Amino acid sequence: MSRLFGSVRARATLGASLVVALALVAAGAAVLLSLRTNLTDQAGSRADSAARKVASQLLTVRSFGDLDLPDDDDQPVQVVDSDGRLVAATEDLQKISGTGVDQVRPGRGGAGAKEDDGDGGDREDEEIDDDTKYTNGSATIDGESAEYRFAAVEVSSAKGDFTVYAGSSLASEKSAVSTALTSMLIGFPLLLAVVAGVTWLVTRRALRPVAAITAEMSVITASEDLARRVPEPDTHDEIARLARTTNETLTALQTSVERQRRFVADASHELRSPIASLRTQLEVGAAHPELLDVDGAVEDTVRLQELAADLLLLARLDAGEKPGAGRVDLAAFAREELSQRTRDHVEVHADLKSAEVAGSRGQLARVLNNLLNNAQRHARSRVTVTTRSDGAWAVLEVADDGSGVPESERERIFERFVRLDDARTRDEGGAGLGLAIARDVAVRHGGTLKVREAPSGGALFELRLPSPQSSAE
């Protein structure tokens, strides 16, 4: 059963068919009930009309034998006096039920009896009751039995009080209801089959793009070719949005994979040089101890250590490591970090004003030191560190008086392993990870890191982080 209805198309067809089936059953029942009620009311109206005609005769005829009773088999009539005795009935009536009087032949004093001309004929309260009572029953007339709707009309005449029972056949009602029911039993399954077929075809047409998307995704998965894209239908429905979202996901995945591949390739390239240099120096030192360049070996080892630390931090950031929730005063924090830097060859000036942020002190320290190292490499004579508050933001700026960053390169320098040409010529140029790490940390803290021209003509790196006070407000 789960396999039979395992597809959206099958479930949609089943659901539509069930809904239509329930609606048809409810509508059919309502139609049959309404038809039966209407036809029964019509039969009751005919019976009432016949009963009142007989009741009107009771007010004028002298004997029950003079009553002109309907000889139609569809309208049996009984006239009963106040004592429950049958005084007149349809000629060929053989059996009856539903009127409360089972007699089919008048008793003593019945049809054909003459009424005397005494005082009883002087009654002035002769009338026919306006209220009609209805019952259902059966009657056998001339050997044929049928169901009837009986109307009971009470009449007061000079001859006494009587009740006239007149019936109207329900054969037409039964025939109409039976015909309607048969039509429904034949038509409803055909209509359900049409609904199921149309739903199946429409759903298949609607889900055809999904099949194409599924097939293309299978090919992409098998080939590992993330440059491929799923087909986007020329519509504006949910399936088109699914295809666009899938392609956007594939684009992001392709970008991430390509970035990871470049990262691995660049990391391998950056690691190869210091490792090769260190190995050469150690091999030379092993063969000729007097030629061992200890300072060079230490420098290469430090470079390897810093590069490994940068790669490890980037890996943690890519894995989604969240910054801590501690609060840091940028002014005190920057003052402490500056006091620990002893190898700067360019003087650092500080203009520090209190500005509080929430985040990881260790990661923020890496950002500040990376910005300072970058400024030291490019400054001529001065580096300036500034902290301040700017509304909802805490701002940290590091500026130098070097040659600055060309406007066309101001985004590219934040990419991993990117170094401008003048930096590549320097031995201390680094691996090109410092600014990339700084930008990633800023983003993880909900902030931004941008570069623009400093007042002195060099580069000014501006780190903006949300202030916890403004967030609380």
C-alpha positions in Angstrom: 0.0 0.0 0.0 2.8 2.4 0.8 4.4 1.7 -2.6 1.1 2.1 -4.3 0.6 5.6 -2.9 4.3 6.4 -2.6 4.2 9.2 -5.2 2.7 12.6 -5.0 0.7 12.0 -8.1 -1.0 8.9 -6.7 -1.7 10.6 -3.3 -3.1 13.7 -5.1 -5.3 11.5 -7.3 -6.6 9.5 -4.3 -7.2 12.7 -2.3 -9.1 14.4 -5.1 -11.2 11.2 -5.8 -12.1 10.9 -2.1 -13.1 14.5 -1.8 -15.2 14.3 -4.9 -16.7 11.0 -3.8 -17.7 12.5 -0.4 -19.1 15.6 -2.1 -21.1 13.4 -4.6 -22.5 11.2 -1.9 -23.6 14.2 0.2 -25.1 16.0 -2.8 -26.8 12.8 -4.0 -28.3 12.1 -0.6 -29.5 15.7 -0.4 -31.0 15.5 -3.9 -32.8 12.2 -3.2 -34.1 13.5 0.1 -35.3 16.7 -1.5 -36.9 14.8 -4.4 -38.7 12.3 -2.1 -39.9 15.1 0.2 -41.2 17.1 -2.7 -43.0 14.2 -4.4 -44.5 13.1 -1.0 -45.8 16.6 -0.4 -47.3 16.6 -3.9 -49.0 13.3 -3.1 -50.2 14.7 0.2 -51.7 17.7 -1.7 -53.6 15.5 -4.1 -54.9 13.4 -1.2 -56.0 16.5 0.7 -57.8 17.8 -2.4 -59.6 14.5 -2.8 -60.6 14.3 0.9 -62.0 17.8 0.9 -64.1 17.1 -2.2 -65.7 14.2 -0.4 -66.0 16.3 2.8 -67.8 19.0 0.8 -70.3 16.4 -0.5 -71.0 15.3 3.1 -72.4 18.7 3.7 -74.9 18.4 0.9 -75.9 14.8 0.2 -78.8 13.1 2.0 -77.3 9.6 2.2 -73.9 8.1 2.0 -74.9 6.2 -1.1 -75.1 9.5 -2.9 -71.4 10.3 -2.3 -69.5 10.5 -5.5 -66.3 8.7 -4.4 -63.2 8.6 -6.8 -63.2 5.4 -8.7 -59.5 5.9 -9.6 -57.2 3.2 -8.2 -54.7 5.9 -7.2 -57.1 7.5 -4.7 -58.8 5.1 -2.2 -61.3 6.9 0.1 -62.8 6.0 3.5 -65.4 7.9 5.4 -65.6 7.1 9.1 -68.1 8.5 11.7 -67.3 9.8 15.1 -67.6 6.2 16.6 -65.0 4.9 14.2 -67.4 3.0 12.0 -66.8 2.9 8.3 -69.8 4.5 6.5 -68.4 4.8 3.0 -65.4 3.5 1.0 -64.0 3.1 -2.5 -65.9 0.4 -4.4 -63.0 -2.0 -5.2 -61.0 -1.4 -2.0 -60.0 -4.8 -0.7 -57.4 -4.0 2.0 -56.1 -0.9 3.7 -53.6 0.1 6.4 -52.4 3.4 7.7 -55.7 5.1 8.3 -56.5 3.5 11.6 -59.6 1.8 10.1 -59.0 -1.6 8.5 -62.6 -2.0 7.3 -63.1 -1.9 3.5 -66.9 -2.3 3.4 -69.4 0.0 5.2 -71.2 -1.5 8.1 -74.7 -1.2 9.2 -76.0 2.2 8.3 -73.3 2.6 5.8 -73.4 3.5 2.1 -76.8 3.6 0.7 -78.5 4.3 4.0 -81.0 7.2 4.0 -80.8 9.9 6.5 -84.0 11.0 8.2 -85.3 14.5 7.8 -85.5 15.2 11.6 -83.9 17.9 13.6 -80.5 16.6 12.7 -80.7 18.4 9.4 -81.1 21.8 11.1 -77.4 22.0 12.5 -75.9 25.3 11.8 -72.3 24.3 12.8 -71.5 22.5 9.6 -67.9 23.0 8.7 -64.8 21.3 7.3 -61.7 21.4 9.5 -58.9 23.4 8.0 -56.2 21.1 9.5 -55.2 18.1 7.6 -53.4 15.1 9.1 -51.1 12.9 7.0 -50.1 9.3 7.3 -48.4 6.8 5.1 -49.9 3.4 4.4 -50.9 0.8 1.9 -54.0 -0.3 0.1 -55.2 -3.1 -2.2 -57.6 -2.1 -4.9 -58.9 -4.6 -7.4 -56.1 -7.0 -6.5 -53.3 -4.5 -6.9 -51.4 -3.3 -3.8 -49.5 0.0 -3.5 -48.2 2.5 -1.0 -50.3 5.7 -0.5 -50.1 9.1 1.2 -53.3 9.5 3.2 -54.9 12.8 4.2 -57.4 12.9 7.0 -60.0 15.7 7.0 -62.6 16.1 9.7 -66.0 17.5 8.8 -69.1 18.4 10.9 -72.4 18.0 9.0 -76.1 17.7 9.6 -75.6 13.9 9.7 -72.9 14.0 12.3 -69.1 14.3 12.7 -67.0 12.3 10.2 -63.4 11.9 9.1 -62.6 11.5 5.5 -59.5 9.5 4.6 -58.3 10.0 1.0 -55.1 8.5 -0.4 -52.7 9.4 -3.2 -50.4 6.8 -4.7 -46.7 7.1 -4.0 -45.8 5.0 -7.0 -44.5 8.1 -9.0 -42.4 9.1 -5.9 -40.9 5.7 -5.7 -40.3 5.5 -9.4 -38.6 8.9 -9.5 -36.4 8.2 -6.5 -35.5 4.8 -7.9 -34.6 6.3 -11.3 -32.5 9.1 -9.7 -30.7 6.6 -7.4 -30.0 4.3 -10.4 -28.6 7.2 -12.4 -26.4 8.2 -9.5 -25.1 4.7 -9.0 -24.2 4.6 -12.7 -23.0 8.2 -13.1 -21.0 8.7 -9.9 -18.4 6.0 -10.6 -18.0 7.3 -14.1 -17.6 10.8 -12.8 -15.1 9.6 -10.2 -13.1 7.9 -12.9 -13.0 11.1 -15.0 -11.9 13.1 -11.9 -9.2 10.6 -11.1 -8.0 10.4 -14.7 -7.9 14.2 -15.1 -6.2 14.6 -11.7 -3.6 12.0 -12.7 -2.9 13.7 -16.0 -2.8 17.2 -14.6 -0.6 16.2 -11.7 1.8 14.4 -14.0 2.0 17.4 -16.2 2.6 19.7 -13.2 5.2 17.4 -11.7 7.1 16.8 -15.0 9.6 19.6 -14.2 10.2 17.9 -10.8 11.1 14.7 -12.7 13.5 16.7 -14.8 15.1 18.3 -11.8 15.4 14.9 -10.1 17.1 13.4 -13.1 19.5 16.3 -13.5 20.4 16.2 -9.8 21.1 12.5 -10.1 23.5 13.2 -13.0 25.2 16.0 -11.1 25.6 13.7 -8.1 27.0 10.9 -10.2 29.3 13.1 -12.2 30.3 15.5 -9.3 30.0 18.3 -11.9 28.8 21.2 -9.8 28.9 23.5 -12.9 25.7 21.9 -14.2 22.3 23.3 -13.3 18.8 21.9 -13.1 16.2 23.1 -15.7 14.0 26.0 -14.6 10.4 25.8 -15.9 9.1 29.0 -17.5 6.4 29.4 -14.8 5.9 31.4 -11.6 4.8 28.6 -9.4 6.4 26.7 -6.5 8.2 24.2 -8.8 9.9 27.1 -10.6 11.0 28.6 -7.2 12.2 25.2 -6.2 14.4 24.9 -9.4 15.8 28.5 -8.8 16.5 27.7 -5.2 18.2 24.4 -6.2 20.4 26.3 -8.7 21.2 28.9 -6.1 22.2 26.1 -3.8 24.3 24.5 -6.5 26.0 27.8 -7.2 26.8 28.3 -3.5 28.0 24.8 -3.2 30.2 25.1 -6.3 31.6 28.4 -5.0 32.3 26.8 -1.6 34.0 23.7 -3.2 36.1 25.8 -5.5 37.0 28.1 -2.6 38.0 25.0 -0.6 40.1 23.6 -3.5 41.9 26.9 -3.9 42.4 27.1 -0.2 44.0 23.6 -0.1 46.1 24.4 -3.2 47.2 27.8 -1.9 47.9 26.4 1.6 50.0 23.6 0.1 51.9 26.1 -1.9 52.5 28.4 1.1 53.6 25.5 3.3 55.9 24.1 0.6 58.3 27.0 0.6 59.1 27.3 4.3 59.2 23.5 4.7 61.6 23.2 1.8 63.7 26.0 3.1 63.8 24.6 6.6 64.7 21.1 5.3 67.5 22.5 3.2 69.0 24.4 6.1 68.7 21.4 8.4 70.3 19.1 5.7 73.1 21.6 5.2 73.6 21.9 9.0 73.7 18.1 9.3 76.4 17.9 6.7 78.2 21.1 7.6 77.4 22.2 11.1 79.4 25.4 10.7 77.1 26.5 7.9 73.9 26.0 9.8 71.7 29.2 9.6 70.0 29.0 13.0 68.3 32.4 12.6 66.9 31.4 9.2 65.7 28.1 10.5 64.0 29.8 13.5 62.4 32.3 11.1 61.1 29.6 8.8 59.7 27.7 11.9 58.0 30.8 13.2 56.5 31.4 9.7 55.2 27.8 9.6 53.8 28.1 13.1 51.9 31.3 12.2 50.7 29.9 8.9 49.4 26.7 10.7 47.7 28.9 13.3 46.0 30.9 10.6 44.9 27.8 8.7 43.5 26.3 11.9 41.6 29.5 12.7 40.1 29.7 9.2 39.1 26.0 9.5 37.3 26.8 12.7 35.6 29.8 11.2 34.5 27.8 8.2 33.1 25.1 10.5 30.8 27.8 12.0 32.6 28.5 15.3 30.6 31.1 17.1 32.3 33.9 19.0 32.0 34.1 22.7 29.4 36.2 24.5 31.9 38.1 26.7 32.0 41.9 26.7 35.1 43.7 25.6 36.0 47.4 26.0 37.8 48.2 22.7 39.8 51.0 24.3 41.3 48.9 27.2 41.6 45.9 24.9 43.6 47.9 22.2 45.8 49.5 24.9 46.7 46.1 26.3 47.5 44.6 22.9 49.6 47.6 21.9 51.6 47.3 25.1 52.6 43.7 24.1 54.0 44.6 20.7 57.7 45.1 21.0 59.0 44.4 17.4 57.1 47.2 15.5 59.5 49.2 13.4 57.0 52.0 12.8 55.7 54.2 15.7 52.0 53.5 16.6 49.9 56.3 17.8 46.6 55.6 19.7 43.5 57.7 20.2 41.3 55.4 22.3 37.8 56.2 23.5 35.7 53.7 25.3 33.5 51.5 23.1 32.1 48.2 24.3 31.4 45.1 22.1 30.3 41.5 22.7 32.5 38.7 21.3 35.6 36.6 21.5 38.6 38.5 22.9 41.0 36.1 21.3 39.5 36.5 17.8 39.3 40.3 18.2 43.0 40.3 19.2 43.8 38.4 16.0 41.9 41.0 14.0 43.8 43.9 15.6 47.2 42.3 15.3 46.6 41.4 11.7 45.6 44.9 10.9 48.6 46.3 12.7 51.0 43.8 11.0 49.5 44.9 7.6 49.9 48.6 8.5 53.5 48.0 9.7 54.4 46.4 6.3 53.1 49.4 4.3 53.5 52.4 6.6 56.4 54.9 6.0 56.5 56.6 9.4 53.2 56.4 11.3 50.4 54.0 12.2 47.3 55.2 14.1 44.8 53.2 16.1 41.5 54.7 17.0 38.5 53.4 18.9 35.2 55.2 19.3 31.4 54.8 19.5 29.2 55.7 16.6 25.6 55.3 17.6 24.7 51.5 17.6 28.3 50.6 16.5 31.7 50.4 18.2 34.4 51.4 15.7 38.1 50.4 15.6 40.3 52.0 12.9 43.9 51.3 11.9 45.4 53.8 9.5 48.9 54.1 8.0 50.7 56.7 5.9 51.8 54.3 3.1 50.8 54.2 -0.5 47.2 53.0 0.3 45.1 50.4 -1.5 43.9 51.1 -5.1 40.1 51.4 -5.2 39.8 48.4 -7.6 41.6 46.1 -5.1 39.7 47.1 -2.0 37.6 44.0 -2.0 40.1 41.6 -3.5 42.6 42.1 -0.7 40.2 40.4 1.7 40.3 37.1 -0.3 42.4 34.3 1.0 46.0 34.1 -0.1 45.7 37.4 -2.0 48.7 39.7 -1.9 49.2 42.8 -4.0 52.3 42.9 -6.2 54.2 45.2 -3.9 53.6 42.9 -1.0 54.8 39.9 -2.9 58.3 41.5 -3.3 58.7 41.7 0.5 60.2 38.8 2.4 57.8 39.7 5.3 54.8 39.9 3.1 53.0 37.0 4.8 50.8 34.4 3.3 47.9 36.7 2.4 45.6 35.3 5.1 45.7 38.1 7.7 43.0 40.4 6.1 40.9 37.4 5.1 40.8 36.2 8.7 40.0 39.7 10.0 37.1 40.0 7.6 35.7 36.6 8.5 36.0 37.3 12.3 34.2 40.7 11.7 31.4 39.0 9.9 31.1 36.2 12.6 30.7 39.0 15.1 27.9 40.7 13.1 30.1 43.5 11.9 31.9 44.7 8.9 35.5 45.4 7.9 36.2 47.8 5.1 39.2 49.8 3.7 39.3 53.3 2.4 41.8 56.1 2.0 43.3 57.5 5.2 43.7 61.3 5.7 47.4 60.8 5.4 47.0 59.2 2.0 47.6 55.6 3.1 45.1 52.9 3.9 42.4 53.1 6.7 40.8 49.8 7.8 37.6 50.4 9.7 36.1 47.6 11.8 32.5 48.1 12.9 30.9 45.9 15.5 27.4 46.1 17.1 27.4 47.6 20.5 25.6 45.5 23.2 24.0 48.5 24.8 22.1 49.4 21.6 21.1 45.8 21.1 19.6 45.6 24.6 17.7 48.8 24.0 
